Amino acid sequence: MISFLFTPFALADQLITVKSRPNVSQSLLLWEPHTANPETVILLIPGGSGNIGLSLKDGQAKAERPHLFLGQREVLLQKKMAVMVMNAPSDQEDLTQNIRMSSNHVADMQIAVKEIQRRFPKSRLVIMAHSRGTISAAYLAQSLGDQVSALVLLSGLYQAYLPGPNMPSSGPGLSKLDLSSLKMPMLLVHHAKDACPVSPVSDFSPITIPKILVSGIEITDKVHPCGPGSNHWFAGKENDVAQEIINWISGKSWKSSLP
């Protein structure tokens, strides 16, 4: 369980809520940083609906719904870093692909980034996102330009897919955005056996941006191909993936392939 303090730089987890539009709020969870003045702030944008249900109950906080980064705290929260996890805005139960591309959503995220910059004005900002969240992250990075120090996309949705019986979250993905036009350093991470229909490795392979390719066994039995426990979520490799990302962010030697 997580206890909360609400002083701006208290070294404890905090639930932060900012007004982003009339009658709309945007919430973020700040994982307890090791320092009040981190060198880097990592903004995590979950996939799926984006609505992970950040809430306070009896003075404690929780994410009611799973997301990739939930179990990676010990790896991602390094001594010179702070980590923020973004929830969906209060007026959205499901951040579809089209909503994630919208000007309202980008504006909500920009307000959240302003709050991060207010709290940590000397820190570099790294945006990291998973699955459908990669759409939000890329459009936010495009809008912020050189305010973003680096962008990390995991299990990205790089191409457009039409609706179908087995097609979750159909839409344009990142096909309308030229990733090469984004000037900040980028890292793409994908599983070679990702079976989620909207993120096949065949869409990832041709992109000429620094990458980490994760291999391993194919997971299909009783696991939704886009859900927790799947290769789309780097099942069994989550911490290894997170560590290589941290190495890349920190300018250390990193591996472009993980067995």
C-alpha positions as CSV (number, residue, x, y, z in Angstrom):
1,M,0.0,0.0,0.0
2,I,1.1,3.6,-0.7
3,S,0.9,6.5,1.8
4,F,0.7,10.0,0.6
5,L,2.1,13.4,1.5
6,F,1.1,16.5,-0.4
7,T,4.0,18.9,0.0
8,P,5.4,19.7,-3.5
9,F,8.7,17.9,-3.0
10,A,8.0,15.4,-0.3
11,L,9.9,12.2,-0.8
12,A,6.8,10.1,-0.9
13,D,4.3,8.8,-3.5
14,Q,1.9,11.5,-4.5
15,L,-1.4,11.5,-6.4
16,I,-1.4,14.7,-8.4
17,T,-4.5,16.1,-10.1
18,V,-4.5,19.2,-12.4
19,K,-7.3,20.9,-14.2
20,S,-6.8,20.4,-17.9
21,R,-10.0,21.7,-19.5
22,P,-13.3,23.1,-18.1
23,N,-14.7,20.4,-15.8
24,V,-11.9,18.0,-16.8
25,S,-9.0,16.9,-14.7
26,Q,-5.8,15.0,-15.4
27,S,-4.2,12.8,-12.7
28,L,-0.7,11.5,-12.4
29,L,1.0,9.2,-9.8
30,L,4.4,10.3,-8.7
31,W,6.5,7.4,-7.5
32,E,8.5,8.3,-4.5
33,P,11.7,9.8,-5.8
34,H,15.1,9.3,-4.2
35,T,15.9,13.0,-4.5
36,A,13.9,16.3,-4.7
37,N,16.1,17.3,-7.7
38,P,16.2,14.3,-10.1
39,E,18.3,14.6,-13.3
40,T,15.5,12.8,-15.3
41,V,11.8,12.5,-15.0
42,I,10.2,9.6,-16.8
43,L,6.6,10.1,-17.8
44,L,4.9,6.7,-18.3
45,I,1.8,6.5,-20.5
46,P,0.0,3.1,-20.2
47,G,-1.7,1.4,-23.1
48,G,-5.2,-0.1,-23.5
49,S,-7.9,2.3,-22.3
50,G,-5.3,4.5,-20.5
51,N,-7.7,4.5,-17.6
52,I,-5.8,2.7,-14.9
53,G,-8.0,4.0,-12.1
54,L,-5.6,6.0,-10.0
55,S,-7.4,6.7,-6.7
56,L,-7.0,7.5,-3.1
57,K,-8.7,5.3,-0.4
58,D,-8.2,5.8,3.3
59,G,-5.1,7.9,2.5
60,Q,-3.6,5.2,0.2
61,A,-3.4,5.0,-3.5
62,K,-3.7,2.3,-6.0
63,A,-4.0,1.6,-9.7
64,E,-7.2,-0.4,-10.1
65,R,-6.4,-1.8,-13.5
66,P,-3.1,-3.4,-14.6
67,H,-0.6,-1.8,-16.8
68,L,2.8,-2.8,-18.1
69,F,4.9,-0.6,-15.8
70,L,3.1,-1.7,-12.6
71,G,5.7,-4.3,-11.7
72,Q,8.8,-2.4,-13.0
73,R,9.0,0.2,-10.2
74,E,12.3,-1.1,-8.7
75,V,14.0,-1.1,-12.1
76,L,12.7,2.2,-13.5
77,L,13.0,4.3,-10.3
78,Q,16.7,4.9,-10.2
79,K,18.6,7.2,-7.7
80,K,18.8,10.2,-10.1
81,M,15.3,9.7,-11.6
82,A,11.7,10.4,-10.8
83,V,8.8,8.6,-12.4
84,M,5.3,9.8,-13.2
85,V,2.4,7.5,-14.3
86,M,-0.3,9.2,-16.3
87,N,-4.0,8.2,-16.1
88,A,-6.7,9.0,-18.6
89,P,-8.4,12.4,-18.2
90,S,-11.5,12.4,-16.1
91,D,-13.9,12.6,-19.0
92,Q,-12.6,9.5,-20.8
93,E,-13.3,5.9,-19.9
94,D,-11.5,4.6,-23.0
95,L,-8.7,6.4,-24.8
96,T,-9.3,5.1,-28.3
97,Q,-6.7,5.6,-31.0
98,N,-8.6,8.5,-32.5
99,I,-8.9,10.2,-29.1
100,R,-5.2,9.7,-28.4
101,M,-4.5,11.7,-31.6
102,S,-6.9,14.5,-30.7
103,S,-6.0,18.1,-29.8
104,N,-8.0,17.8,-26.5
105,H,-5.9,14.8,-25.5
106,V,-2.6,16.5,-26.4
107,A,-3.7,19.6,-24.5
108,D,-4.5,17.5,-21.4
109,M,-1.0,15.9,-21.6
110,Q,0.7,19.3,-22.1
111,I,-0.9,20.5,-18.9
112,A,0.4,17.4,-17.1
113,V,3.9,18.1,-18.5
114,K,3.7,21.7,-17.3
115,E,3.0,20.4,-13.8
116,I,6.0,18.1,-14.0
117,Q,8.2,20.9,-15.2
118,R,6.9,23.1,-12.4
119,R,7.9,20.5,-9.8
120,F,11.2,19.5,-11.5
121,P,12.3,22.5,-13.5
122,K,15.9,21.4,-14.0
123,S,15.1,17.8,-14.9
124,R,15.2,16.3,-18.4
125,L,11.9,14.8,-19.6
126,V,11.7,11.2,-21.0
127,I,8.4,10.0,-22.3
128,M,7.9,6.2,-22.2
129,A,4.7,4.5,-23.5
130,H,3.3,1.0,-24.1
131,S,1.0,-0.3,-26.8
132,R,-1.9,2.1,-27.6
133,G,-0.1,4.6,-25.3
134,T,2.6,5.0,-27.9
135,I,0.1,7.0,-30.0
136,S,-0.3,9.5,-27.1
137,A,3.4,9.6,-26.5
138,A,4.4,10.3,-30.0
139,Y,1.8,13.0,-30.6
140,L,2.8,14.6,-27.2
141,A,6.4,14.5,-28.2
142,Q,5.6,16.1,-31.6
143,S,3.8,19.0,-29.8
144,L,6.6,19.6,-27.2
145,G,9.6,19.4,-29.5
146,D,12.8,20.0,-27.8
147,Q,11.2,20.0,-24.3
148,V,11.4,16.2,-24.6
149,S,14.9,14.7,-24.1
150,A,14.0,11.2,-25.2
151,L,11.1,9.0,-26.4
152,V,10.7,5.3,-25.7
153,L,8.0,3.3,-27.4
154,L,7.2,-0.3,-26.4
155,S,5.0,-2.6,-28.5
156,G,4.1,0.3,-30.7
157,L,1.2,0.6,-33.0
158,Y,3.0,1.6,-36.2
159,Q,0.4,1.0,-38.9
160,A,-3.3,1.4,-39.6
161,Y,-5.7,-1.5,-39.2
162,L,-9.4,-1.7,-40.0
163,P,-12.0,-3.0,-37.6
164,G,-12.4,-6.8,-37.4
165,P,-13.7,-9.5,-35.1
166,N,-10.2,-10.1,-33.7
167,M,-8.9,-6.5,-34.0
168,P,-8.6,-4.6,-30.8
169,S,-8.5,-0.8,-30.9
170,S,-8.5,-0.5,-34.7
171,G,-7.4,2.8,-36.2
172,P,-4.5,4.6,-37.8
173,G,-1.9,3.9,-35.1
174,L,1.2,6.0,-35.8
175,S,0.8,5.7,-39.6
176,K,-0.1,9.4,-39.9
177,L,3.0,10.6,-38.0
178,D,6.5,10.6,-39.4
179,L,8.6,9.3,-36.5
180,S,11.8,10.4,-38.3
181,S,10.6,14.0,-38.1
182,L,10.8,13.9,-34.3
183,K,14.2,15.3,-33.4
184,M,14.6,13.9,-29.9
185,P,16.5,10.6,-29.4
186,M,14.1,7.6,-29.7
187,L,14.2,4.0,-28.7
188,L,11.7,1.4,-30.0
189,V,11.2,-1.9,-28.1
190,H,9.3,-4.9,-29.5
191,H,8.9,-8.6,-29.0
192,A,9.7,-10.8,-32.0
193,K,6.7,-13.0,-31.2
194,D,4.2,-10.2,-30.4
195,A,0.8,-11.8,-31.5
196,C,-1.3,-8.7,-30.9
197,P,-2.9,-8.0,-34.3
198,V,-2.3,-4.2,-34.1
199,S,1.5,-4.5,-33.4
200,P,3.1,-7.3,-35.4
201,V,6.9,-7.3,-35.5
202,S,6.6,-6.9,-39.3
203,D,5.5,-3.3,-38.8
204,F,8.4,-2.7,-36.4
205,S,11.3,-4.3,-38.4
206,P,11.6,-1.8,-41.3
207,I,11.9,1.3,-39.0
208,T,15.4,2.7,-38.9
209,I,15.4,4.0,-35.4
210,P,17.5,2.5,-32.5
211,K,15.7,-0.7,-31.3
212,I,15.6,-3.4,-28.8
213,L,14.2,-6.7,-30.1
214,V,13.1,-9.2,-27.5
215,S,12.9,-12.9,-28.5
216,G,11.8,-15.9,-26.5
217,I,9.0,-18.4,-26.4
218,E,5.6,-17.8,-28.0
219,I,2.9,-17.4,-25.4
220,T,-0.6,-18.3,-26.6
221,D,-2.3,-20.7,-24.2
222,K,-5.2,-19.0,-22.4
223,V,-3.6,-15.6,-22.7
224,H,-5.1,-12.8,-24.7
225,P,-2.5,-11.8,-27.3
226,C,-2.7,-8.1,-26.4
227,G,-3.2,-8.5,-22.7
228,P,-1.2,-9.1,-19.5
229,G,1.0,-12.2,-19.6
230,S,1.5,-12.0,-23.3
231,N,4.5,-11.2,-25.4
232,H,2.9,-7.9,-26.2
233,W,3.5,-7.2,-22.5
234,F,7.0,-8.8,-22.6
235,A,5.9,-11.6,-20.2
236,G,8.8,-12.9,-18.2
237,K,11.1,-10.2,-19.7
238,E,9.6,-7.1,-18.2
239,N,12.5,-6.2,-15.8
240,D,15.2,-7.1,-18.4
241,V,13.5,-4.8,-20.9
242,A,13.2,-2.0,-18.3
243,Q,16.9,-2.3,-17.4
244,E,18.1,-2.0,-21.0
245,I,15.8,1.1,-21.4
246,I,17.3,2.6,-18.3
247,N,20.8,1.9,-19.6
248,W,19.9,3.6,-22.9
249,I,18.4,6.6,-21.1
250,S,21.4,6.9,-18.8
251,G,23.9,6.8,-21.7
252,K,25.3,3.4,-20.6
253,S,26.0,0.4,-22.8
254,W,22.7,-1.3,-23.8
255,K,21.7,-4.4,-25.7
256,S,19.8,-4.2,-29.0
257,S,18.5,-7.8,-28.6
258,L,17.3,-9.8,-25.6
259,P,17.0,-13.6,-25.7
